[in-house]
Amino acid sequence: MFTNKHVVVALVVAPVLSIMAWFAVGSFTSEPAEPAKPGVAYPLVEKSNCRYASGVCHLENKDVRLTLSIEESTGLSLQLAASHAVEAVLMSISHPKTDPGPRPMQPADAEGLKWRLPLSNVPEASARIRVVISIKGSTYFADASTLFLQ
């Protein structure tokens, strides 16, 4: 069966053509991405490194990317690094039974790319981080685990 050159060529070409067709159908039928509209809220997706003790948590929505990490050199604080200049950040670290409410983060640079929230202690593994940011009039929000801080 594999001695016939037509069968061998078909076995090589068919998977390549099917993969090319899959990408072509996806590009023709997918919705084009639209720029963020002022006054609209968009969710940020919690990436997998937020769910284990990695030390870093990434939150994304298309081209907006946030990185959360803990900083201990200048006192215990939660750091937020953004891919775009952020106008304001509200953050809450909520435990299952208590929600202290959101607190504003302080900018750590003049461009609005780095933000800092002082902490008294490292949050428990059962706590959740809730963050809301504003970029050019659009609002982005996320709910993330604190397991990455452990």
C-alpha positions as CSV (number, residue, x, y, z in Angstrom):
1,M,0.0,0.0,0.0
2,F,2.8,2.5,0.9
3,T,4.7,1.6,-2.2
4,N,2.3,3.5,-4.5
5,K,3.6,7.1,-4.8
6,H,0.1,8.6,-5.1
7,V,-0.9,7.2,-1.8
8,V,2.2,8.5,-0.1
9,V,1.7,12.0,-1.6
10,A,-2.0,12.0,-0.5
11,L,-1.0,11.0,3.1
12,V,1.4,14.0,3.2
13,V,-0.7,16.6,1.4
14,A,-4.1,15.9,3.0
15,P,-3.2,17.0,6.6
16,V,-1.4,20.1,5.3
17,L,-4.5,21.1,3.2
18,S,-6.9,20.5,6.1
19,I,-4.8,22.7,8.4
20,M,-4.7,25.5,5.8
21,A,-8.5,25.2,5.3
22,W,-9.0,25.4,9.1
23,F,-7.1,28.7,9.3
24,A,-8.8,30.1,6.1
25,V,-12.3,29.4,7.4
26,G,-11.3,31.0,10.7
27,S,-10.0,34.2,9.1
28,F,-13.0,34.5,6.8
29,T,-15.7,33.9,9.4
30,S,-14.3,35.5,12.6
31,E,-15.4,38.9,13.8
32,P,-12.8,41.6,13.5
33,A,-11.5,43.1,16.8
34,E,-13.0,46.5,17.5
35,P,-11.2,49.2,19.5
36,A,-12.4,49.8,23.1
37,K,-15.2,52.3,23.3
38,P,-15.2,54.9,26.1
39,G,-17.8,54.2,28.8
40,V,-17.9,50.4,28.2
41,A,-16.6,47.8,30.6
42,Y,-14.5,44.9,29.4
43,P,-13.4,41.8,31.4
44,L,-9.8,40.8,31.8
45,V,-9.0,37.1,31.6
46,E,-7.1,35.4,34.5
47,K,-4.2,33.4,33.0
48,S,-3.2,30.0,34.4
49,N,-0.2,31.3,36.3
50,C,-2.6,33.0,38.7
51,R,-3.8,29.6,39.9
52,Y,-0.5,28.3,41.3
53,A,2.4,29.7,43.3
54,S,4.2,31.4,40.4
55,G,4.8,34.8,42.0
56,V,3.2,36.5,39.1
57,C,-0.4,36.8,37.7
58,H,-1.2,37.9,34.2
59,L,-4.6,39.4,33.3
60,E,-5.4,40.0,29.6
61,N,-8.0,41.3,27.2
62,K,-6.7,41.4,23.6
63,D,-4.0,44.1,23.7
64,V,-4.5,45.2,27.4
65,R,-2.2,43.2,29.7
66,L,-1.7,43.5,33.4
67,T,0.9,41.8,35.5
68,L,0.4,41.5,39.3
69,S,3.3,40.6,41.6
70,I,4.4,41.1,45.2
71,E,7.2,43.5,46.1
72,E,9.0,43.1,49.4
73,S,12.2,45.3,49.0
74,T,10.5,48.6,49.9
75,G,7.9,47.2,52.2
76,L,5.2,44.7,51.4
77,S,3.2,45.9,48.4
78,L,1.2,44.5,45.5
79,Q,2.6,45.7,42.2
80,L,0.6,46.2,39.0
81,A,2.4,46.7,35.7
82,A,0.2,47.6,32.6
83,S,0.8,47.5,28.9
84,H,-1.0,50.8,28.4
85,A,-1.0,54.0,30.4
86,V,-3.7,53.6,33.1
87,E,-5.6,56.6,34.4
88,A,-6.8,55.1,37.7
89,V,-6.8,51.7,39.5
90,L,-9.1,50.4,42.3
91,M,-8.2,47.1,43.9
92,S,-9.8,45.0,46.6
93,I,-8.3,41.9,48.3
94,S,-11.4,40.1,49.6
95,H,-11.6,37.2,51.9
96,P,-14.5,34.7,51.7
97,K,-16.2,36.2,54.7
98,T,-15.1,39.8,54.6
99,D,-14.9,42.4,51.8
100,P,-13.1,45.6,53.0
101,G,-14.1,47.4,49.8
102,P,-11.9,48.8,47.0
103,R,-8.8,50.9,47.7
104,P,-7.1,53.2,45.1
105,M,-3.6,52.1,44.0
106,Q,-0.8,54.7,44.0
107,P,1.1,55.3,40.7
108,A,4.7,54.2,40.9
109,D,5.8,56.0,37.8
110,A,4.9,59.1,35.9
111,E,3.6,57.3,32.8
112,G,0.9,55.4,34.6
113,L,2.3,52.0,33.7
114,K,3.3,50.8,37.2
115,W,1.0,51.0,40.3
116,R,1.5,50.0,43.9
117,L,-0.8,49.0,46.8
118,P,0.8,48.7,50.3
119,L,-0.2,45.5,52.2
120,S,0.1,44.7,55.9
121,N,0.6,41.0,55.2
122,V,0.5,38.5,52.3
123,P,-3.2,37.6,51.6
124,E,-4.4,34.1,52.3
125,A,-4.7,31.5,49.5
126,S,-8.6,31.7,49.8
127,A,-8.7,35.5,49.2
128,R,-9.6,37.0,45.8
129,I,-8.2,40.0,44.1
130,R,-10.7,42.3,42.4
131,V,-9.3,45.0,40.2
132,V,-10.8,47.8,38.1
133,I,-8.7,50.0,35.8
134,S,-9.5,52.9,33.5
135,I,-7.7,53.4,30.2
136,K,-8.8,56.2,27.8
137,G,-12.3,56.3,29.2
138,S,-12.8,52.5,29.0
139,T,-13.1,50.3,32.1
140,Y,-11.4,46.9,32.5
141,F,-12.2,44.6,35.4
142,A,-10.9,41.3,36.7
143,D,-11.3,38.8,39.6
144,A,-8.2,36.7,40.3
145,S,-6.9,34.2,42.8
146,T,-4.2,35.0,45.3
147,L,-2.6,31.6,45.0
148,F,0.3,33.1,43.0
149,L,1.4,35.1,46.1
150,Q,1.9,32.0,48.2
